Amino acid sequence: MLSALVYHRSVLAVVRRVDERAWAALRGEPEGSLDDVLLRNAYRLEPSAHPAVFRAGERAAAALELDGDIDYYQVSGEPNASYLHQAGKAVILFQGALLDRLDEDELTAVIGHELAHRLLWQADEGAYLAVDRLLDAAAGDARTPSQYLETHRRWSLATELFADRGALTACGDLSTTVRALLKLETGLSTADPAAYLRQAESLDLRSGSRGTSHPEAVGRVWALQNWLAGEDAEALVTGPLDVDAPDLLDAVLLRELSRDFAAAIAHTEGLRTDAIATAAAGFADPPGPLGVPGGAVRFDEPLAVRPVDGAPLPRPRPLAPATLRYLCYLLLDLATADPEAGDAGLVASLAVARRSGLPGYVDIADDELGWTDKQRARFIQAAAEVVG
């Protein structure tokens, strides 16, 4: 049986804490019916005229262990398929010439993709449907903070990856699933799944998708292959930890990372002054005394981050260049927060940067403080001699 992605479960955990009232209000099956609108504006498919559609739908529903009726409609437009959520039954809307391009196995995959949306919305008594509604509403409001907008984008990507798993589960074959996706995406009547899988392997897709509502098709294929192999596929959704584009989860992680790094800096020999401790305390939320974090952290390798609010344990995340630059400036701000720390404080900060895997810190400090070549060489040499 399919289960929600770690990203879905993590966002659900945070939304239930942050927006419990709004989330609770949006739970429940949709009210009303789309039947009148569809009957007026679309062609309803009947089993006698389109038996292949109904056979494919029965096969997909059985594979996904979904009960209930499924209605199928056809409208004009670019070839596509979409799921319309209603209480009591599923509705799948086909557009354009899609049905003419797909064989029955491929159609099973496409219907499985759409029915997987229903599977997710019904899971956990409609909890994920409530989050989806909340994020959709937030995305349509100009006052919505950017963290919610990024969460909405990643949530949509994660939902499509879940639906792709539904497609694969329905038809039972990766090549068929990929071929159906390629026909839908490219408009071709034939496609080579093996070639497209090789194309996916040639890209670094752990850097994350740049899609707004759907991942790029090549990323979806890569994610399916990784899922089948039991490897991480969610890097396509989350990408590196990026201070310039955090979602709700990353915003929490970045605050914790800033707090812990500031605490480590403030407890470093050469930087252990009252002024620096006061400045470091400002990175706590709320501001206050900081403890010493356990163990050294290196930022030049994937970071093992803590789960947020009881969410599933996230996989280690690489840091985006913007985040590394931010950490360098955090270190420089604290190193220069107390003029009395002087050169000894700068040397200590260079040693911290070396231990933490922040090689760009030297150039940033040099640019901001205007060192001479002699000063730079002297500071680097002194930092290299610092033990630890």
C-alpha positions, -999 to 999 in steps of 0.1 A, spaced: 0 0 0 13 35 -8 21 58 20 25 96 20 60 109 14 82 120 43 77 156 31 39 153 34 41 139 69 66 166 79 45 195 66 14 180 82 32 179 116 41 215 114 8 228 100 -11 210 127 9 229 153 11 263 136 -24 265 120 -44 240 140 -76 259 138 -74 266 101 -63 230 94 -92 215 114 -117 238 97 -106 225 63 -109 188 71 -138 168 57 -151 156 23 -160 183 -3 -196 195 -2 -217 197 -33 -214 180 -66 -197 187 -99 -221 165 -118 -243 193 -133 -213 213 -145 -196 183 -161 -228 170 -177 -233 205 -192 -198 210 -204 -182 176 -210 -188 142 -227 -194 114 -202 -177 81 -212 -199 50 -209 -186 14 -206 -203 2 -237 -186 28 -259 -152 29 -241 -146 -5 -225 -108 -1 -224 -111 30 -202 -133 11 -177 -111 -20 -177 -80 2 -170 -98 20 -143 -109 -12 -126 -74 -26 -127 -59 6 -113 -85 9 -85 -79 -28 -75 -41 -23 -74 -46 8 -52 -72 -9 -31 -97 19 -37 -134 13 -36 -162 34 -50 -174 45 -84 -153 63 -110 -168 86 -135 -149 95 -167 -154 127 -188 -138 140 -219 -132 177 -229 -113 194 -256 -78 209 -251 -42 199 -248 -38 161 -240 -40 157 -203 -58 140 -174 -69 154 -141 -86 142 -109 -116 160 -95 -122 152 -58 -158 145 -48 -174 127 -19 -185 92 -27 -168 88 -61 -138 97 -81 -140 118 -113 -113 117 -139 -113 143 -167 -95 136 -200 -85 163 -223 -76 163 -260 -64 133 -279 -48 115 -249 -70 84 -250 -61 79 -287 -24 78 -278 -24 53 -250 -27 16 -250 -46 -1 -222 -15 -6 -199 -5 30 -203 -40 41 -196 -40 21 -165 -9 40 -154 -25 74 -161 -57 65 -143 -36 51 -114 -18 84 -112 -51 103 -109 -66 79 -84 -36 81 -62 -46 117 -55 -78 103 -41 -59 78 -20 -38 106 -5 -68 129 2 -86 101 20 -56 90 41 -55 99 78 -91 109 78 -85 137 53 -55 152 70 -35 157 38 -65 171 20 -69 197 47 -32 207 43 -36 208 6 -66 231 9 -48 253 34 -17 257 12 -39 263 -19 -58 291 -1 -25 306 12 -10 306 -23 -39 327 -36 -34 354 -10 -10 382 -18 -2 386 19 11 351 23 47 349 35 72 334 11 78 304 33 42 293 28 45 298 -9 76 276 -11 59 250 10 29 250 -14 53 245 -43 72 216 -27 39 201 -14 26 201 -50 58 184 -62 56 158 -35 20 151 -43 29 145 -80 56 121 -70 31 102 -48 7 101 -78 35 87 -100 40 59 -75 3 53 -79 7 50 -116 35 25 -112 16 5 -86 -15 4 -109 2 -9 -141 30 -28 -123 58 -18 -148 83 10 -148 87 11 -186 50 14 -191 47 42 -166 76 61 -182 62 56 -217 28 69 -206 44 99 -190 64 106 -221 34 104 -244 15 128 -222 44 152 -219 58 152 -254 28 144 -276 47 116 -293 28 84 -303 59 63 -294 87 68 -269 117 49 -256 116 46 -218 151 31 -215 166 61 -233 148 85 -210 160 66 -179 195 70 -192 189 107 -197 177 110 -161 209 94 -149 230 120 -166 216 148 -145 222 158 -109 186 158 -98 194 159 -61 198 196 -66 160 198 -66 132 204 -91 126 239 -104 90 231 -113 61 251 -98 34 225 -97 49 194 -112 85 182 -112 102 181 -146 93 148 -163 129 136 -163 130 142 -125 98 122 -120 113 93 -139 145 96 -118 124 97 -86 104 66 -96 136 46 -103 151 57 -70 119 47 -51 119 13 -67 156 9 -56 148 20 -21 169 51 -24 162 87 -16 138 102 -41 127 132 -20 158 153 -27 140 162 -59 114 180 -37 136 195 -10 169 202 -28 198 217 -7 190 237 24 188 272 9 185 303 31 172 322 1 142 300 -5 131 282 27 98 265 32 82 262 66 104 232 75 136 248 64 128 281 82 128 261 115 160 242 105 178 274 96 168 291 129 182 261 148 213 259 127 220 296 132 214 293 170 237 263 173 264 278 152 262 311 171 265 292 204 295 272 191 312 305 180 305 322 213 321 294 233 353 294 212 385 304 228 394 339 216 357 348 210 344 341 245 335 376 255 303 391 270 297 413 239 299 383 216 278 361 239 251 389 238 252 391 201 251 353 197 220 351 221 201 371 195 200 341 172 179 321 197 142 321 193 132 338 216 165 355 223 182 342 254 212 323 268 225 296 245 239 262 255 269 245 238 258 222 210 271 187 210 299 179 186 315 197 157 295 204 126 310 205 91 291 225 65 310 211 35 292 178 37 254 169 39 241 181 72 223 157 96 194 179 106 170 173 134 133 165 127 109 194 131 81 190 157 80 152 158 81 149 120 99 120 104 137 121 106 149 140 75 179 127 55 211 147 56 209 179 35 237 196 15 238 233 20 232 257 -9 260 282 -18 237 310 -4 235 292 30 273 287 32 277 324 25 251 333 51 270 311 77 302 329 68 286 363 75 272 350 107 306 340 118 321 374 107 294 394 125 301 376 158 339 378 153 337 415 150 309 421 175 335 430 202 363 453 192 383 442 222 385 407 207 408 423 181 431 402 159 429 372 183 391 371 176 397 371 138 423 344 141 399 323 162 371 329 136 394 316 108 400 285 129 363 280 133 358 284 96 385 258 89 370 233 113 334 239 101 342 235 64 337 271 53 366 279 30 348 309 15 351 327 49 386 339 43 377 358 11 345 372 27 364 385 58 391 399 36 367 417 13 346 431 42 376 441 65 400 452 38 431 432 49 464 438 34 482 408 18 504 407 49 476 407 73 458 380 54 488 357 53 495 364 90 460 356 101 458 324 80 491 312 94 481 319 130 447 302 125 465 271 111 484 268 143 453 268 165 447 234 180 413 218 176 
